[in-house]
Amino acid sequence: MAANYWHSTQCHRWLLESTEIEAAREEDRRYADSHEILAISTWCLDTIITLAKRLQLRQRVVATASVYFQRFYIHNSYAATDPILVLVTCVYVASKVEESPVRIRTFCAEAAKMMSEWGYKDLPNSVSMIAEMEFFLLEELEFDLVVFHPYSSLPHLCQACLAHRPPQRGGRPAPHVYAEDGDHAKSDSLLQVCWLIVNDMYRTSLPLEQPPYMLAIASLYLAVILHPTTAEHIYDATYTNEQSMATDDVVSFLAGLNVSLPMVTRIVQQMMAHYTLWHELSLPATNTRIAFTDHAAMFQRLYRMRNDRYKALLLIDGGAHTLSTLAAPSYDLPDTPQRLAA
């Protein structure tokens, strides 16, 4: 186990190219279109957040579980597995790794209760099932369980950014002593927005593509350009063109860091694209589009993908396989609206 990111397996083995992540969805694209796959991914990661909140787990547990889930599906497809069982197990393992353990019986009961409320009746309150899945998950993760996150570096980064302000602006001197109460308030405001943006990053594949410090830096830039009120609070509201001036200062600050500005820009662009995508996915479902907020539709889509893959396997080698020679699906999602209704 590495105590340093630069010597960790995350740095040397789990930083992936976007093409690798895209290739991992090749089998799923046989049974669902790109929009549906994105909706499923978003729904699963949001479900991790919801389950963790119900169990009163820390944000680090959510972040670690999200990384586990996405690493698992680098080597597996949604159609060939049960994403619901996988995501529940990811939260359970992450809670132990991040030293916020929950008794497995309590954990299983809460997970089963939540899914039942959503209309999913096939996640039993089974300790043995979660415990067995835990071993499969550990194997797929290659036992690389330590995950480094941007959260610890955010306070220092925000303080350094504020301290970088020019000594004169609009004829007014900037504070020279950072410990003033006003600067503490501004640092807290900036930190809060950065923290929320980093949380959003764990709803994407960015934690698999970028090191934690790059996510922290990109969140700082996003906090200023996407939240004008943050810029106005950090840089006195009496100034003109507050957002433009704040953005210039952040760019000046980033230029002094030993980071790739084009890469920061790329992360920012990806997050902007995801915010647009999430808005589209949150819209009411249509005949050609499912909404990630529609739990029943997600259960139906997962069932159909699993069932379509199962049927495709029966046709391998001209129908050489039969129902008796192929194992049944590992889970049976409800296939009728009547059964989906809780």
C-alpha angles and dihedrals in degrees: 000000000000121000088194125064093220091060096040131109087239089065098040104032111017105049102105136187118244088242090060091051091048092049090055089068094056095108093045091055088065090065104029138028124247094262092054092048091051090048091051092049092049092046093051094049091047090050089056088055093048094048092048091051092051089053091045093238124163124258091251088063090053091049094048093046090050091053091048091050094051093044090052091054093051085077100029140048130232089233094056098046142038106259091190093059090043096052092047090052091047090057091048094051093043091053089058095044092049091048096247098111124180122199107261094233091052090045095050093046093052093045092050091047093051094049091046090054088054091052099259108129101172102077101093122205087251121155092185093054094053091043091051093046089051091066092050090049093050090051093050090048088051086233090287097140105152110097123184118214136195095238098091093053097047098083093051092045093052092048092049091049093052092046088054093066115126114262091239130040127163089347092302124112116236116232113275096197112066095197093074115122092241092057091047089056092048092048091050091049093050092044092052093054092045090050092053092048091051088051088055090050089064088063087066137054092255094105087061093048104040137044116249096252091057090053090051093050093047091049090055092054092045091050090062102038096042099040112051091178089060091053091047091051095047094044111041114267091232090073121093122240091015097173094048092048092047091050091050090052093050091050089049090050093048091048088062092056124085094244136112108260092196088057091050088051090050092053091048091051091049092052092048089052091049093051088055091046094050090052090053092046091051092059118101114281122259134191089274101033135052124205119228089222091063104089095182092053090050092052090049093049093049091049093050093048090051092045094047091051090049091053091047090055089055089060095053113123093011095303096315089142119073135190089265094054097046124068116243119249112288090236136023112219116198112268103191131067089229092060092042091059108092 
